[in-house]
Amino acid sequence: MKNIIPLIILMCLCTFVSAQNYHRASDDFGRIALTPVIVEESGIPANVGNMLQNKLRQMVTKSGLASSSSDPRFVITADADILYKEITATAPPMVAIQVVTTLYIGDAQTGELFGTYAFEESKGVGTNDTKAYMEAMKRINVNDPGALSFIKTSKIKIIEYYNSQIDLIIAEARSLVGSDRYDDAIALLAGVPTVCKEAHAKAMDMIAEVFQQKIDMEGAALYNEAVATWKTGKTHDNAYAVVDILSLIHPNSKSFSQSMKLVTEIEGYYSEGKM
């Protein structure tokens, strides 16, 4: 059961990212940052999870990988297993637990798990389960050398992952282009971090290619629409409608020069008083 927990957590995070209509700002593309996230499926009580999330935030900040993004891509998350629990024979009775907390770093968009790290067991005592849990979590050391090393090592693994997977990413982008999903292809390629220099360079070359195909396709469609509108009648209203349509064509589109010729034709009709 323990072996499938990382998969369950990352699946939940994939759903979380999709639900937020994942889009990153351009200034996030150039860096690898970790966003601390605790999901319900971790089994950690909500208030305890908030404290643990704050600890994770402190750790990634210490490692120089803090994220300000509200739409996480690379995440650090955790779950906690209760190894031992007893009710003490005291007055009043107390709950004593022993917990092992495990960190996971992964890609919340793809579900790729880059590594795990387990803290040493921590103990907590409280008047109820939640308070005992809270005390156990308080003992997690945000300066734990093993945890900080794990976070930094995971960054290297993310870079290695992109450099080794770039050909597959480009193939997926081409497949998206084949379905006329140009924006999705560009978003996929733009997600390759700049620190992955080789992979990023290949992705940027592909983005330029995809963008040109996108504006050529859109430009051709707009030009054909404008021509069809003009053919329905060379009237004043149609002239304005055609110009509005043509104004949407990107200047670098192959259809741009044709659109300018059509504008010239319309101007000729206007100057000759034919409208």
Backbone hydrogen bonds, N-H to C=O, Kabsch-Sander energy under -0.5 kcal/mol:
donor,donor_aa,acceptor,acceptor_aa,energy
4,I,1,M,-1.2
5,I,1,M,-0.5
5,I,2,K,-1.0
8,I,4,I,-2.3
9,I,5,I,-2.7
10,L,6,P,-2.4
11,M,7,L,-2.4
12,C,8,I,-2.1
13,L,9,I,-2.0
14,C,10,L,-2.3
15,T,11,M,-1.9
16,F,12,C,-2.1
17,V,13,L,-2.6
18,S,14,C,-2.3
19,A,15,T,-2.3
20,Q,16,F,-0.9
20,Q,17,V,-0.7
21,N,18,S,-1.9
22,Y,17,V,-0.8
28,D,25,A,-2.0
29,F,25,A,-0.6
29,F,26,S,-1.0
31,R,28,D,-1.2
33,A,31,R,-0.6
34,L,65,L,-3.3
35,T,74,F,-2.4
37,V,76,I,-2.1
42,S,39,V,-1.9
43,G,40,E,-2.1
49,G,45,P,-3.1
50,N,46,A,-2.0
51,M,47,N,-1.3
52,L,48,V,-2.4
53,Q,49,G,-2.7
54,N,50,N,-1.8
55,K,51,M,-1.8
56,L,52,L,-2.4
57,R,53,Q,-2.2
58,Q,54,N,-2.0
59,M,55,K,-2.0
60,V,56,L,-2.4
61,T,57,R,-1.9
62,K,58,Q,-2.2
63,S,59,M,-1.4
64,G,61,T,-1.3
65,L,60,V,-3.1
67,S,34,L,-0.7
75,V,73,R,-0.6
75,V,106,G,-2.7
76,I,35,T,-1.7
77,T,104,Y,-2.8
79,D,102,T,-1.8
80,A,42,S,-0.8
81,D,100,V,-2.6
83,L,81,D,-0.8
83,L,98,Q,-2.9
84,Y,98,Q,-1.4
86,E,96,A,-2.4
88,T,86,E,-0.6
88,T,94,M,-3.0
90,T,88,T,-1.0
95,V,126,G,-3.5
96,A,86,E,-2.9
96,A,94,M,-0.6
97,I,124,G,-2.7
98,Q,84,Y,-2.4
99,V,122,S,-3.4
100,V,81,D,-2.4
102,T,79,D,-2.6
103,L,117,Y,-3.7
104,Y,77,T,-2.7
105,I,115,G,-2.0
106,G,75,V,-2.1
107,D,112,E,-2.8
108,A,73,R,-3.3
108,A,106,G,-0.7
111,G,107,D,-2.9
114,F,105,I,-2.8
114,F,112,E,-0.5
115,G,105,I,-1.0
117,Y,103,L,-1.8
119,F,101,T,-2.8
119,F,117,Y,-0.5
122,S,99,V,-3.1
124,G,97,I,-2.2
126,G,95,V,-2.2
132,A,128,N,-2.2
133,Y,129,D,-2.6
134,M,130,T,-2.6
135,E,131,K,-2.1
136,A,132,A,-1.9
137,M,133,Y,-2.3
138,K,134,M,-1.8
139,R,135,E,-0.6
139,R,136,A,-0.8
140,I,137,M,-1.7
142,V,140,I,-0.6
144,D,141,N,-1.7
148,L,144,D,-2.4
149,S,145,P,-2.4
150,F,146,G,-2.2
151,I,147,A,-2.1
152,K,148,L,-2.0
153,T,149,S,-2.6
154,S,150,F,-1.9
155,K,151,I,-1.1
156,I,152,K,-1.2
157,K,153,T,-1.9
158,I,154,S,-2.2
159,I,155,K,-2.1
160,E,156,I,-2.6
161,Y,157,K,-2.4
162,Y,158,I,-2.2
163,N,159,I,-2.3
164,S,160,E,-1.8
165,Q,161,Y,-1.7
166,I,162,Y,-1.0
168,L,165,Q,-0.5
169,I,165,Q,-2.3
170,I,166,I,-2.7
171,A,167,D,-2.0
172,E,168,L,-2.3
173,A,169,I,-2.3
174,R,170,I,-2.4
175,S,171,A,-1.9
176,L,172,E,-2.1
177,V,173,A,-2.3
178,G,174,R,-2.2
179,S,175,S,-0.7
179,S,176,L,-0.8
180,D,177,V,-2.2
181,R,176,L,-3.0
182,Y,180,D,-1.0
185,A,181,R,-2.0
186,I,182,Y,-2.5
187,A,183,D,-2.4
188,L,184,D,-2.3
189,L,185,A,-2.3
190,A,186,I,-2.7
191,G,187,A,-0.9
191,G,188,L,-0.6
192,V,189,L,-1.6
194,T,29,F,-0.9
196,C,193,P,-1.3
197,K,195,V,-1.5
200,H,196,C,-3.5
201,A,197,K,-2.4
202,K,198,E,-1.8
203,A,199,A,-2.3
204,M,200,H,-2.6
205,D,201,A,-2.0
206,M,202,K,-2.0
207,I,203,A,-2.4
208,A,204,M,-2.0
209,E,205,D,-1.6
210,V,206,M,-2.9
211,F,207,I,-3.1
212,Q,208,A,-1.9
213,Q,209,E,-1.9
214,K,210,V,-2.6
215,I,211,F,-2.6
216,D,212,Q,-2.1
217,M,213,Q,-2.4
218,E,214,K,-2.7
219,G,215,I,-2.3
220,A,216,D,-2.3
221,A,217,M,-2.0
222,L,218,E,-2.4
223,Y,219,G,-2.6
224,N,220,A,-2.4
225,E,221,A,-1.9
226,A,222,L,-2.5
227,V,223,Y,-2.6
228,A,224,N,-2.3
229,T,225,E,-2.1
230,W,226,A,-2.4
231,K,227,V,-2.2
232,T,228,A,-0.9
232,T,229,T,-0.6
233,G,230,W,-1.0
235,T,233,G,-2.1
239,A,235,T,-2.2
240,Y,236,H,-1.9
241,A,237,D,-2.2
242,V,238,N,-2.9
243,V,239,A,-2.3
244,D,240,Y,-2.1
245,I,241,A,-2.0
246,L,242,V,-2.8
247,S,243,V,-1.8
248,L,245,I,-1.6
249,I,246,L,-1.7
253,S,250,H,-2.1
256,F,253,S,-1.7
259,S,255,S,-2.2
260,M,256,F,-1.9
261,K,257,S,-1.5
262,L,258,Q,-2.0
263,V,259,S,-2.1
264,T,260,M,-2.3
265,E,261,K,-2.2
266,I,262,L,-2.3
267,E,263,V,-2.6
268,G,264,T,-2.1
269,Y,265,E,-2.0
270,Y,266,I,-2.1
271,S,267,E,-2.9
272,E,268,G,-1.9
273,G,270,Y,-1.2
274,K,269,Y,-2.7
275,M,269,Y,-0.5
